[in-house]
Amino acid sequence: SVTTGVTYALGDLLAQWIEKRKDTETSDSAYDWRRVGVFFTFGTIFAGPVYTIWFDKIDRLPYIIYNMKQEARREHINSIVKYAAQQGVTIPPAVAKTPELHRVTYIGSKILADQFVFSSF
């Protein structure tokens, strides 16, 4: 949390420095340390803990989504296998197997969830 607070404060100092370089009228003025303190406090008390919890949970999200999809696929495959058995057709177990979780799907679902929650629309 303290690391997040320091990062927020440094980011605000950088933003103020850029603002001062663009605006020549206020280039002499000092930094707004109260504003830096607000960013540090927000980063330490709120953002740090929220990000910690979020990034811990987001690692589990792809598996939750994957398991939900797999359950639906299993039910669908089982209904097809039962129907085929009623018709006298035997389906080999290898054909009735559900697909594995791919790395692209794993990473993609994490990125999409993160962008959905933390990006502005």
N, C-alpha and C positions, 0 to 999 in steps of 0.2 A: 504494500500500500504506500509506503514512504517513497519507494522508487517511482510509482505512478505520480505521486504528488510532486516530486522533484522534476519529473519529465514534463508535467503540465506547467510548472513554474518556468522552466527553461523555454518551453514553447511560447509562453506568453512574453517572456523577455525578448525572444527572437522576433515575435510579432511586433512588439513595441519598437524594436530597433529598426525593423523594415519600415514601419509607419513613419518614424522620425527621418529616415533617409528620403522617403517620398515627399514628405511635407517639410519644405525648407523653413516655414514660419515657426514651427515648433521644434526645430533641431536642437535648440539650446536647452529645452526643458529636460528635467530629470525623468527617470523612469517612474511609473506609477506603481509604487511598492505595495500599496493596498490591493491593487488589482492582481499583482503577482501572488500576494498572500491568499487572496480568494481562490485563485487557480490551484495553489498548493493545497489548500484546505479541501477543496472539492475533490482533487485527485486522490488525496490521502484518505478522506473519510468516506467518499461515495464511490468514485470511479474504480479505485483499486480493488476493493472487495467485490464490486459487481463484476468486473472483468475476471477476477479469479474464479468466482462461481460460474460465470458464463463459459469460460474456456474449459473448465472441468466438465461441465455438462455437455458442451458441444462435441466432445470426444465420444460421448455415448450416443449422440443423436443418430449418426448413420446406422448404427446397429439396431436401434429401435425401429427406424424406418424400414431397414432391411428385413428385420424379423416380421414386421407387419405385412410386408409384401410377400415374404416367403410363406407365411401362413395362408394368405389368400391364394397364392399359387398352388400350395399343397392341396387345399380344398378343391381347387379347379382340376388339378391333375388327378386327384382321387376320384372325383366324379366322372372324369373321362375314363379312367381305368375300370371303374365299376360298370359304366355303360358298355365299354368294350367287352368286359367279361360276360355281361348279359347277352351280348351278340355272338359270343363264342370266340372272341379274339383275345389272345394273350399279349400283353405289352411287357417287354423286358424291363426289369428294374432300372437299368441304365437310362432308358428313354424317359422314364417317369421321374427322374431325378430333377430337383430344382437347381437353378444356377447359383454360382457362388457370388459373393460380394466383390466387385472389382475395385481396384485402387482409385480409378477415376471417379467412380460413383461415390466412394467414401469421401474423397477430398472435395468433390463437387457439392455434395450435400452440406458439408461443413461451411463452405464458402457461401452458398446460397442462404443458409440459415443466418450466418453472421451478417451478410449484407442486408437481409430482410429486417433484422432487429436493429442494427446500428447505423444504417445509412439513411440519409434524408431523401425523401421522395420529391 
